[in-house]
Amino acid sequence: MPVFQVSSRSVQQAAPPKKKPRRLRQEWSAVIRFVLAVSAAGGLFALLAIFIQSEIKFILLPVFVYLAATQFQRHNLKLPVFVLNMLLNNTPVYLLLTICLAFIYYGAITGVELLIHPEPTISRIILVTTTLAWAIILDPVRVYFQSLIEQRFNLRNREAVKTIEAFTSTLREEIDLDQLRERFLTVVQQTMQPYSVSLWVRISHEQQEQSSAVEEIMVSGDDPLIAYVLSHPGALEIDRLQLDSPVLQDLRLHAAEIILPLASQGELIGLLILGPRLGGEAYTREERTLLDTLAPQVSPALRVAQMVQEQKSEVRERERIEQELRTAQDIQRSLLPKDVPLLPGWQIAPYYRPAREVGGDFYDFLPFEDGRVGIVIGDVTDKGVPAALVMATTHTMLRAVAQETISPGEALAKVNDLLYAEIPPMMFVTCFYAILDPGSGRLRYANAGQDLPYRQHAENVSELRATGMPLGMMPGSYYEEFEVTVAPGENLLFYSDGLVEAHNAKREMFGFPRLMTLIGERSGGNTLINFLLSELTTFTGDNWEQEDDITMVVVQRASSSPMEEASATPMGGHTPTHP
């Protein structure tokens, strides 16, 4: 559905001038004009026949008839007004040249006839017929020279043409759409003198979303006016358009008279709508010709200005997105722990690498007064500032609830209910929360939809399984809670989906099986992280564009003490699903 931005101007007066009514249809008006023109020519010929007795006077009859018919039709039978306008609005040179051209034209026809028919007894019918033929043949030459005189010496036309030439000469330099519209409307007001003028500029859907104060008009895609103006370039009289168009009906209600399509390369750029002239007179053919000359020059300029505006909007949008990404990154980094807990006999190694489009990965360490440490890793759906804000909210809630609640499952349940009331629609948070007792190696954990961590023990790799809905998705959710004992020499890997969902050039995914195999090949700590990153680079290639944040936390217990058999005891009466 085409959408147009509308810029309008109107003369400040009580009411628009009333258009002088047309009492007759155009066809009957043309017939009457022709009859009156011929009658006037015949009357003038009869008057001259009284004073000229020679047969040569019949040369004048067809010339008078032809000139009267063409001139009266052009000036709508308003001979006194036309003559007055000629005297007031034109220079003496223009009047003199026009009279000289008329004598040359008449003299040329008379001279040709005298050369062709020197004998005085020539038939009157032949004389009239040949004279009329020569009048028609030589008239294009007369019209051409008359147009040159009009352009050069007609005062009113010359001022209008100069105004338009001054405007069009700077069109290539004007790339500001708003200024171009204002200048175009000013030129139309100065040259056409309408009571009101409106410029409709077609805009895209993106421009429509960005515009606010400018008036907009939506036109139905099947409105016949759009197809008609594209196939009929040039100024069109609205009263003469016979279309079943709601837009056309609305224009008639607002007393619009002229509609000028502005098209470029078969695409409708806009419409120029002119109301009635200030004096109530109809627009002349010369004025419509000026509009027709102006349209093909303004249309490309409008399109170029539109493209420049679109590019500026894209630049502003990119800058806004870049600023949003920087803000999201600042929020995300500010919430990540500054220090890693130092636990005797343990090594904790975090790694975080954000993607260009910041996701919602986070991790945290929560120290308790009794020496235990809470380990949190999570991911917020969505990207950018919204994800960063939800991440900050979840981070704050977890820290507050964790100090009140001993059980990881209960902590996640409380955070879930709190977050559900505040989280935006279609967003949720996956989160794994564990509490580690460094002295005994016991790890109690619950999971809210996060990718399952891996445990490396006795040359085997297993998953820390627990079920639970993502946070903020459904109130009143229950979270399974389990406990395992991490023996000396064992490793735990907590990670986000940015690692396993990375793709290579063949669109193959890094995947869980690959990750599980690689964990069994290396020990923990930074050594395991560096090894996994090296394997990820080999898999994706050097030109890989990271799609999501990558977060890893490795917890390794030193192997100085004898190996203990790891156990897994379900909390709350649930049976463990893994060893």
C-alpha positions as CSV (number, residue, x, y, z in Angstrom):
1,M,0.0,0.0,0.0
2,P,1.7,3.2,-1.1
3,V,2.3,5.8,1.6
4,F,3.0,9.5,0.8
5,Q,4.4,12.2,3.0
6,V,2.5,15.5,2.3
7,S,3.9,19.0,2.4
8,S,1.3,21.7,1.8
9,R,1.1,25.4,1.4
10,S,-1.8,27.7,1.0
11,V,-2.5,31.4,0.9
12,Q,-3.8,32.9,4.1
13,Q,-7.3,34.1,3.2
14,A,-10.8,33.5,4.4
15,A,-11.7,31.0,1.7
16,P,-10.3,29.7,-1.6
17,P,-11.3,31.6,-4.7
18,K,-14.4,30.2,-6.3
19,K,-13.6,28.6,-9.6
20,K,-15.6,30.2,-12.4
21,P,-18.3,27.8,-13.4
22,R,-18.2,26.1,-16.8
23,R,-21.7,26.5,-18.2
24,L,-21.0,24.2,-21.2
25,R,-19.2,21.0,-21.7
26,Q,-15.8,21.1,-23.3
27,E,-17.0,19.8,-26.6
28,W,-19.8,22.3,-27.0
29,S,-17.5,25.1,-25.8
30,A,-15.0,24.2,-28.6
31,V,-17.8,24.2,-31.2
32,I,-19.0,27.6,-30.1
33,R,-15.5,29.0,-30.0
34,F,-14.9,27.8,-33.6
35,V,-18.2,29.2,-34.9
36,L,-17.6,32.6,-33.2
37,A,-14.0,32.7,-34.6
38,V,-15.2,32.0,-38.1
39,S,-18.0,34.5,-37.8
40,A,-15.6,37.2,-36.6
41,A,-13.3,36.5,-39.5
42,G,-16.2,36.6,-41.9
43,G,-17.4,39.9,-40.4
44,L,-13.9,41.4,-40.7
45,F,-13.6,40.2,-44.3
46,A,-17.0,41.8,-45.2
47,L,-15.8,45.1,-43.7
48,L,-12.6,45.0,-45.7
49,A,-14.5,44.0,-48.8
50,I,-16.3,47.3,-48.8
51,F,-13.0,49.2,-49.2
52,I,-11.1,46.7,-51.4
53,Q,-12.7,46.0,-54.8
54,S,-9.9,43.8,-56.2
55,E,-10.3,40.0,-56.2
56,I,-7.1,39.8,-54.2
57,K,-9.2,40.4,-51.1
58,F,-10.2,36.7,-51.2
59,I,-6.7,35.9,-50.1
60,L,-7.6,37.5,-46.8
61,L,-10.6,35.3,-46.1
62,P,-8.9,32.0,-45.4
63,V,-6.1,33.7,-43.5
64,F,-8.5,35.5,-41.2
65,V,-10.5,32.3,-40.7
66,Y,-7.5,30.2,-39.8
67,L,-5.8,32.7,-37.5
68,A,-9.0,33.6,-35.8
69,A,-9.9,30.0,-35.1
70,T,-6.5,29.1,-33.7
71,Q,-6.0,32.3,-31.7
72,F,-9.5,32.4,-30.2
73,Q,-9.4,28.8,-29.2
74,R,-6.1,29.4,-27.5
75,H,-7.2,32.4,-25.5
76,N,-10.8,31.2,-24.7
77,L,-12.6,33.9,-26.5
78,K,-11.5,36.6,-24.1
79,L,-10.1,39.0,-26.6
80,P,-10.4,42.2,-24.6
81,V,-8.7,40.6,-21.6
82,F,-6.1,39.0,-23.8
83,V,-5.2,42.3,-25.5
84,L,-5.1,44.1,-22.1
85,N,-2.7,41.4,-20.7
86,M,-0.5,41.7,-23.8
87,L,-0.2,45.5,-23.3
88,L,0.4,45.2,-19.5
89,N,2.5,42.1,-19.2
90,N,4.8,42.3,-22.2
91,T,7.6,44.6,-23.3
92,P,7.3,46.9,-26.3
93,V,9.9,44.8,-28.1
94,Y,7.6,41.8,-27.7
95,L,4.6,43.7,-29.1
96,L,6.6,45.0,-32.0
97,L,8.1,41.6,-32.9
98,T,4.7,40.0,-32.7
99,I,3.2,42.6,-35.1
100,C,6.1,42.2,-37.4
101,L,5.8,38.4,-37.4
102,A,2.1,38.8,-38.3
103,F,2.9,41.1,-41.2
104,I,5.7,38.7,-42.4
105,Y,3.4,35.7,-42.2
106,Y,0.6,37.5,-44.0
107,G,3.0,39.0,-46.5
108,A,4.5,35.6,-47.3
109,I,1.1,34.1,-48.0
110,T,0.1,37.0,-50.1
111,G,3.3,37.0,-52.0
112,V,3.1,33.3,-52.8
113,E,-0.4,33.7,-54.0
114,L,0.5,36.6,-56.3
115,L,3.4,34.6,-57.7
116,I,1.3,31.6,-58.3
117,H,-1.9,33.3,-59.6
118,P,-0.8,36.6,-61.3
119,E,-3.9,36.6,-63.6
120,P,-6.9,38.6,-62.2
121,T,-9.5,36.2,-63.5
122,I,-8.5,33.3,-61.2
123,S,-11.4,31.4,-59.7
124,R,-12.3,32.5,-56.2
125,I,-12.6,29.0,-55.0
126,I,-9.0,28.2,-56.1
127,L,-7.8,31.4,-54.6
128,V,-9.4,30.7,-51.2
129,T,-8.3,27.0,-51.2
130,T,-4.7,27.6,-52.0
131,T,-4.4,30.5,-49.6
132,L,-5.8,28.3,-46.8
133,A,-3.4,25.6,-47.7
134,W,-0.4,28.0,-47.5
135,A,-1.7,29.3,-44.2
136,I,-1.7,25.8,-42.8
137,I,1.7,25.0,-44.3
138,L,3.4,28.1,-43.0
139,D,1.7,28.1,-39.6
140,P,4.2,25.8,-37.8
141,V,7.0,28.2,-38.8
142,R,5.0,31.1,-37.4
143,V,4.3,29.2,-34.2
144,Y,8.0,28.3,-33.8
145,F,9.1,31.9,-34.1
146,Q,6.2,33.1,-32.0
147,S,7.4,30.7,-29.2
148,L,10.9,32.1,-29.4
149,I,9.5,35.6,-29.0
150,E,7.4,34.5,-26.1
151,Q,10.3,32.9,-24.3
152,R,12.6,35.8,-24.9
153,F,10.4,38.9,-24.6
154,N,7.1,37.9,-22.9
155,L,7.5,39.5,-19.5
156,R,5.4,37.2,-17.4
157,N,6.5,34.0,-19.2
158,R,10.1,35.1,-19.1
159,E,10.0,35.7,-15.3
160,A,8.4,32.3,-14.8
161,V,10.9,30.6,-17.0
162,K,13.8,32.3,-15.3
163,T,12.5,31.3,-11.9
164,I,12.2,27.7,-13.1
165,E,15.6,27.7,-14.7
166,A,17.2,29.1,-11.6
167,F,15.6,26.3,-9.6
168,T,16.5,23.5,-12.0
169,S,20.1,24.6,-12.4
170,T,20.7,23.8,-8.7
171,L,18.8,20.6,-8.5
172,R,21.9,18.4,-8.8
173,E,23.4,20.2,-5.8
174,E,20.4,19.8,-3.6
175,I,20.4,16.5,-1.7
176,D,18.4,17.5,1.4
177,L,14.9,16.2,0.8
178,D,13.2,18.7,3.2
179,Q,14.9,21.7,1.6
180,L,14.2,20.4,-1.9
181,R,10.5,20.0,-1.1
182,E,10.3,23.5,0.3
183,R,12.1,25.1,-2.7
184,F,9.9,23.2,-5.2
185,L,6.7,24.4,-3.5
186,T,8.1,28.0,-3.5
187,V,8.8,27.8,-7.2
188,V,5.3,26.5,-8.0
189,Q,3.7,29.2,-5.9
190,Q,5.7,31.9,-7.6
191,T,5.1,30.7,-11.1
192,M,1.6,29.2,-11.0
193,Q,0.1,31.4,-8.2
194,P,-2.3,28.7,-6.8
195,Y,-4.4,29.2,-3.7
196,S,-3.0,25.9,-2.3
197,V,-0.3,23.5,-3.4
198,S,0.6,20.1,-2.0
199,L,3.6,17.8,-2.7
200,W,3.1,14.1,-2.0
201,V,6.4,12.2,-1.8
202,R,6.2,8.4,-1.7
203,I,8.1,6.9,1.2
204,S,9.1,3.4,2.2
205,H,7.9,1.3,5.1
206,E,11.1,2.1,7.1
207,Q,10.8,5.8,6.4
208,Q,7.1,5.6,7.6
209,E,8.2,4.2,10.9
210,Q,10.8,6.9,11.4
211,S,8.6,9.8,10.4
212,S,6.5,11.5,13.1
213,A,5.3,15.1,12.6
214,V,4.8,15.0,8.8
215,E,1.3,14.4,7.5
216,E,1.0,11.0,5.7
217,I,-1.6,9.7,3.3
218,M,-2.1,6.0,2.6
219,V,-3.4,5.1,-0.9
220,S,-4.9,1.7,-1.7
221,G,-2.6,-0.4,-3.8
222,D,-5.5,-1.0,-6.3
223,D,-6.5,2.7,-6.6
224,P,-6.8,3.3,-10.4
225,L,-5.3,6.8,-10.0
226,I,-1.8,5.4,-9.4
227,A,-1.8,3.3,-12.6
228,Y,-3.4,6.1,-14.6
229,V,-0.9,8.8,-13.6
230,L,2.0,6.5,-14.4
231,S,0.7,5.9,-17.9
232,H,-0.3,9.5,-18.5
233,P,2.7,11.8,-17.7
234,G,2.1,15.5,-17.7
235,A,-0.3,17.9,-15.9
236,L,-3.8,16.5,-15.6
237,E,-7.0,18.4,-15.0
238,I,-8.8,16.6,-12.1
239,D,-12.3,17.5,-13.3
240,R,-11.7,15.7,-16.5
241,L,-10.5,12.5,-14.9
242,Q,-13.2,9.8,-15.0
243,L,-11.9,7.3,-12.5
244,D,-13.5,5.5,-9.6
245,S,-10.8,6.6,-7.2
246,P,-11.3,7.5,-3.5
247,V,-8.2,9.7,-3.6
248,L,-9.6,11.5,-6.7
249,Q,-12.9,12.1,-4.9
250,D,-11.1,13.5,-1.9
251,L,-9.1,15.8,-4.1
252,R,-12.2,17.1,-5.7
253,L,-13.7,17.8,-2.3
254,H,-10.6,19.9,-1.5
255,A,-11.1,21.9,-4.7
256,A,-7.9,20.6,-6.3
257,E,-7.6,21.4,-10.1
258,I,-4.3,20.0,-11.4
259,I,-2.4,16.9,-10.5
260,L,1.1,16.4,-11.8
261,P,2.7,13.0,-11.6
262,L,6.4,12.9,-10.6
263,A,7.9,9.7,-11.9
264,S,11.4,8.4,-12.5
265,Q,12.3,5.3,-14.5
266,G,8.7,4.0,-14.3
267,E,8.5,4.5,-10.6
268,L,6.0,7.0,-9.1
269,I,8.1,9.3,-6.8
270,G,5.3,11.7,-5.9
271,L,2.4,13.9,-6.9
272,L,2.0,17.6,-7.1
273,I,-1.5,18.8,-6.4
274,L,-2.5,22.4,-7.3
275,G,-5.7,24.1,-6.0
276,P,-7.5,26.9,-7.9
277,R,-5.6,30.0,-9.0
278,L,-5.8,33.0,-6.8
279,G,-7.8,34.9,-9.4
280,G,-10.2,32.0,-10.0
281,E,-9.0,31.8,-13.6
282,A,-8.2,28.4,-15.2
283,Y,-4.6,27.4,-15.7
284,T,-3.4,28.3,-19.2
285,R,-1.7,25.9,-21.6
286,E,1.6,27.7,-21.1
287,E,1.4,27.1,-17.4
288,R,0.7,23.4,-17.8
289,T,3.6,23.2,-20.3
290,L,5.9,24.7,-17.6
291,L,4.7,22.1,-15.2
292,D,5.4,19.4,-17.8
293,T,8.9,20.7,-18.3
294,L,9.5,20.9,-14.6
295,A,8.3,17.3,-13.7
296,P,11.1,15.2,-15.4
297,Q,13.8,17.4,-13.8
298,V,12.3,17.4,-10.3
299,S,11.5,13.7,-10.1
300,P,15.1,12.3,-10.3
301,A,16.2,15.0,-7.9
302,L,13.5,13.9,-5.4
303,R,14.6,10.3,-5.8
304,V,18.3,11.1,-5.2
305,A,17.4,13.2,-2.1
306,Q,15.3,10.2,-0.9
307,M,18.2,7.9,-1.4
308,V,20.5,10.3,0.5
309,Q,18.0,10.5,3.3
310,E,17.7,6.7,3.4
311,Q,21.5,6.4,3.6
312,K,21.6,8.9,6.5
313,S,18.9,7.0,8.3
314,E,20.9,3.8,7.8
315,V,24.0,5.5,9.2
316,R,22.0,6.8,12.2
317,E,20.5,3.3,12.7
318,R,24.0,1.7,12.6
319,E,25.3,4.2,15.0
320,R,22.4,3.6,17.3
321,I,22.9,-0.2,17.1
322,E,26.7,0.3,17.8
323,Q,25.9,2.4,20.8
324,E,23.4,-0.1,22.0
325,L,26.0,-2.9,21.6
326,R,28.6,-0.9,23.5
327,T,26.1,-0.2,26.3
328,A,25.1,-3.9,26.4
329,Q,28.8,-4.9,26.6
330,D,29.4,-2.4,29.4
331,I,26.4,-3.8,31.3
332,Q,27.5,-7.4,30.7
333,R,31.2,-6.8,31.7
334,S,30.2,-4.8,34.8
335,L,28.3,-7.8,36.2
336,L,31.0,-10.4,35.5
337,P,33.1,-11.2,38.6
338,K,36.3,-9.3,38.9
339,D,38.1,-11.9,40.9
340,V,38.1,-15.7,40.9
341,P,37.7,-17.5,44.2
342,L,41.0,-18.9,45.6
343,L,40.2,-22.3,47.2
344,P,43.0,-24.5,48.6
345,G,43.2,-27.6,46.5
346,W,41.0,-26.3,43.8
347,Q,41.5,-24.4,40.5
348,I,38.7,-22.3,39.0
349,A,39.2,-21.0,35.5
350,P,36.5,-18.8,33.8
351,Y,36.5,-17.8,30.1
352,Y,34.2,-15.3,28.4
353,R,34.2,-14.1,24.8
354,P,31.3,-12.0,23.7
355,A,30.0,-12.1,20.1
356,R,29.7,-8.9,18.1
357,E,26.0,-8.9,18.7
358,V,26.1,-9.1,22.5
359,G,24.1,-12.0,23.9
360,G,23.0,-12.7,27.4
361,D,25.7,-15.0,28.8
362,F,26.8,-14.5,32.4
363,Y,28.6,-16.4,35.1
364,D,29.1,-15.6,38.8
365,F,30.7,-16.8,42.0
366,L,28.8,-16.4,45.2
367,P,30.9,-16.7,48.4
368,F,29.2,-17.9,51.6
369,E,30.3,-17.2,55.2
370,D,30.9,-20.9,55.9
371,G,33.4,-21.2,53.1
372,R,31.2,-22.7,50.4
373,V,31.1,-21.1,47.0
374,G,28.1,-20.8,44.6
375,I,28.8,-21.2,40.9
376,V,26.3,-19.7,38.4
377,I,26.3,-19.9,34.6
378,G,23.4,-18.7,32.5
379,D,22.2,-17.4,29.2
380,V,19.4,-14.9,28.3
381,T,17.5,-15.4,25.1
382,D,17.6,-12.4,22.7
383,K,20.6,-10.0,22.2
384,G,21.7,-6.5,22.8
385,V,20.5,-4.1,25.5
386,P,17.2,-6.1,26.3
387,A,19.2,-9.2,27.0
388,A,21.8,-7.3,29.1
389,L,19.1,-5.7,31.2
390,V,17.4,-9.1,31.9
391,M,20.8,-10.5,32.7
392,A,21.4,-7.7,35.2
393,T,18.0,-8.3,36.8
394,T,18.6,-12.1,37.0
395,H,22.1,-11.6,38.4
396,T,20.8,-9.3,41.2
397,M,17.9,-11.6,42.1
398,L,20.2,-14.7,42.3
399,R,22.7,-12.9,44.6
400,A,19.8,-11.7,46.9
401,V,18.0,-15.1,47.0
402,A,21.2,-17.2,47.3
403,Q,22.1,-15.5,50.7
404,E,18.6,-16.5,52.1
405,T,18.3,-20.0,50.6
406,I,20.6,-23.0,51.2
407,S,19.1,-25.1,48.5
408,P,20.0,-24.4,44.8
409,G,16.6,-25.7,43.6
410,E,14.7,-23.5,46.0
411,A,16.8,-20.5,44.9
412,L,16.0,-21.1,41.3
413,A,12.3,-21.5,42.1
414,K,12.2,-18.1,43.9
415,V,14.1,-16.3,41.2
416,N,11.8,-17.9,38.6
417,D,8.7,-16.5,40.3
418,L,10.3,-13.0,40.7
419,L,11.5,-12.9,37.2
420,Y,8.3,-14.1,35.6
421,A,6.5,-10.9,36.8
422,E,9.1,-8.6,35.2
423,I,10.6,-10.3,32.2
424,P,9.5,-9.1,28.7
425,P,7.3,-11.4,26.6
426,M,9.1,-14.1,24.6
427,M,12.2,-13.9,26.8
428,F,13.5,-16.4,29.4
429,V,16.8,-17.3,31.1
430,T,18.6,-20.6,31.2
431,C,20.7,-21.1,34.3
432,F,22.7,-23.7,36.2
433,Y,23.4,-23.1,39.9
434,A,25.6,-25.2,42.0
435,I,27.0,-24.8,45.6
436,L,30.5,-26.3,46.1
437,D,31.9,-27.3,49.6
438,P,35.7,-27.1,49.0
439,G,36.5,-29.2,52.1
440,S,34.4,-32.3,51.2
441,G,34.1,-31.8,47.5
442,R,30.3,-32.1,47.6
443,L,28.5,-30.2,44.8
444,R,24.8,-29.6,45.1
445,Y,23.2,-28.3,41.9
446,A,19.9,-27.5,40.1
447,N,19.4,-26.7,36.5
448,A,16.9,-24.3,34.8
449,G,17.2,-25.4,31.2
450,Q,20.9,-24.7,30.8
451,D,23.1,-27.1,28.7
452,L,24.2,-29.9,30.9
453,P,27.7,-29.5,32.5
454,Y,30.3,-32.3,32.0
455,R,32.2,-34.1,34.8
456,Q,35.5,-35.8,34.0
457,H,36.2,-38.6,36.4
458,A,38.1,-41.9,36.3
459,E,38.9,-41.4,32.6
460,N,35.2,-41.1,31.8
461,V,33.0,-38.1,31.0
462,S,29.4,-37.8,32.2
463,E,26.7,-35.2,32.4
464,L,25.4,-33.5,35.5
465,R,21.7,-34.1,34.9
466,A,18.8,-32.2,36.5
467,T,15.6,-31.0,35.0
468,G,13.7,-27.7,35.4
469,M,12.1,-25.0,33.2
470,P,14.0,-21.9,32.1
471,L,13.6,-18.9,34.5
472,G,10.8,-16.6,33.8
473,M,8.9,-18.9,31.5
474,M,6.3,-20.5,33.9
475,P,5.5,-19.5,37.5
476,G,5.5,-22.2,40.2
477,S,8.1,-24.3,38.4
478,Y,9.9,-27.1,40.4
479,Y,13.6,-27.7,40.0
480,E,15.3,-31.0,40.7
481,E,18.3,-30.9,42.9
482,F,21.2,-33.4,43.1
483,E,24.5,-33.8,44.9
484,V,27.8,-35.3,43.7
485,T,31.2,-35.5,45.3
486,V,34.1,-34.3,43.2
487,A,37.1,-36.4,43.8
488,P,40.7,-35.3,43.6
489,G,41.8,-35.0,40.0
490,E,38.3,-34.6,38.6
491,N,37.1,-31.7,36.4
492,L,33.8,-30.0,35.9
493,L,33.0,-27.9,32.8
494,F,30.2,-25.4,32.8
495,Y,29.6,-23.8,29.4
496,S,27.0,-21.9,27.3
497,D,25.5,-22.9,24.0
498,G,27.7,-20.5,22.0
499,L,30.4,-23.2,22.2
500,V,28.4,-26.3,21.0
501,E,26.3,-24.4,18.5
502,A,29.2,-22.9,16.6
503,H,29.2,-23.8,12.8
504,N,31.9,-24.3,10.3
505,A,31.8,-23.4,6.6
506,K,29.8,-26.5,5.8
507,R,27.2,-25.4,8.4
508,E,28.1,-28.3,10.6
509,M,27.7,-27.8,14.3
510,F,30.5,-28.3,16.8
511,G,28.1,-30.3,18.9
512,F,27.8,-32.1,22.3
513,P,29.5,-35.4,21.2
514,R,32.6,-33.6,20.0
515,L,32.8,-31.6,23.2
516,M,32.4,-34.6,25.4
517,T,35.2,-36.5,23.5
518,L,37.6,-33.5,23.8
519,I,37.0,-33.1,27.5
520,G,38.2,-36.7,28.0
521,E,41.5,-35.9,26.2
522,R,42.7,-33.1,28.5
523,S,43.0,-32.1,32.1
524,G,41.1,-29.2,33.6
525,G,41.8,-25.5,34.3
526,N,43.2,-23.2,31.6
527,T,44.8,-26.1,29.8
528,L,41.3,-27.5,29.0
529,I,39.9,-24.1,28.0
530,N,42.8,-23.4,25.7
531,F,42.6,-26.8,24.2
532,L,38.9,-26.5,23.5
533,L,39.4,-23.0,21.9
534,S,42.1,-24.4,19.7
535,E,39.9,-27.2,18.6
536,L,37.0,-24.8,18.0
537,T,39.2,-22.6,15.7
538,T,40.3,-25.7,13.8
539,F,36.7,-26.7,13.3
540,T,35.3,-23.3,12.3
541,G,38.3,-21.9,10.4
542,D,40.1,-18.6,10.7
543,N,37.4,-16.5,9.0
544,W,34.6,-17.7,11.3
545,E,32.2,-15.0,12.5
546,Q,31.2,-15.7,16.0
547,E,27.4,-15.9,16.3
548,D,26.9,-16.1,20.1
549,D,28.7,-15.5,23.3
550,I,31.1,-18.2,24.4
551,T,31.3,-18.8,28.2
552,M,33.2,-21.5,30.0
553,V,34.0,-22.2,33.7
554,V,36.3,-25.1,34.6
555,V,36.4,-26.3,38.2
556,Q,39.3,-28.7,38.9
557,R,40.1,-30.5,42.1
558,A,43.8,-31.1,42.7
559,S,44.9,-34.7,42.5
560,S,47.2,-34.6,45.6
561,S,44.8,-36.7,47.7
562,P,43.9,-40.3,46.8
563,M,41.1,-40.8,44.3
564,E,37.8,-41.2,45.9
565,E,34.8,-42.9,44.3
566,A,32.4,-40.3,43.2
567,S,28.8,-40.7,44.4
568,A,25.6,-39.0,43.4
569,T,22.8,-38.8,45.9
570,P,19.4,-37.2,44.9
571,M,18.1,-34.5,47.1
572,G,14.4,-34.4,48.0
573,G,13.8,-38.1,47.5
574,H,14.6,-38.2,43.7
575,T,16.5,-41.0,42.1
576,P,19.7,-39.9,40.3
577,T,19.8,-40.3,36.5
578,H,23.5,-40.6,36.4
579,P,26.3,-42.3,38.4
